[in-house]
């Protein structure tokens, strides 16, 4: 059985860091590198698939366009 104290300890662990801001591309790169370490054939495609499932096609397309604008600049 899980009690509040054990859940609170898990949440308050010093290893919990904030994620990078959405739309910077850092989260995508981190996920792709993690998938590559696990042996994915095409980690960027898999990361994009996961992102579309998590955020939905519309929002993920906006994030992708935002990332490509930054890359071109």
N, C-alpha and C positions, 0 to 999 in steps of 0.2 A: 504494500500500500504506500502511496506517495503522500507525504504530508507537506504542509507549507514550508516548513523549515528546510527540508531537503531541496525543494524546488527553488527557494530563495538562494540557497548556497550555490546552486548550479548557475543561476542567473548572474549572481554577483561575483563570479570567478574573475580574477584579474586578467585572464586571457581573452575575455570578450572585448573585441575592438569594434569601432564603428566601421560600417562599410563605406567605400568611396561613394561620392555623389552619383546618382543615377544620370546617365547621359554622357559621362566622361569617357566611357569605354574601358575603364580600369577593371570593373567587375567582369566584363566580357573577357578581357585578356586573362584575368586570374582564373576564371572558369575554364577557358580553353587550355591554359597551361596545366591545370589540374587534370583535365580529361586526357591530355597528351601523356602525362605521367602514368595514367591508368591504362594506356595502350589503345586509345581510340584511333581509328584509321584517319578520320577527318575531324579533328577536335573543334575547329571553328564552325563547321556545319552543325555539329552536335550541340555546341553552345547556342547557336542561333535557334535551333529547334527547341531547346529548353527555354530560351527567352521568349519565343513566340507562345509557348504553352503557358508560361508564367504571367506574361503581361498582355497577351492577346495580340493579334496581328496588327491592329491599328497603332497601338501604343509602341510596339516594338519597331514598326516601320518609322515612326517619328524619331525614336532613339537612334536608329540606324542612320537616318538622314542627318541628324544632329552630329553624330560621330564622323560621318563622311565630310561634312562641312568643316569641322575642326581639322581633319587630316589634310584637306586641300589648302587650307590657309597657311 
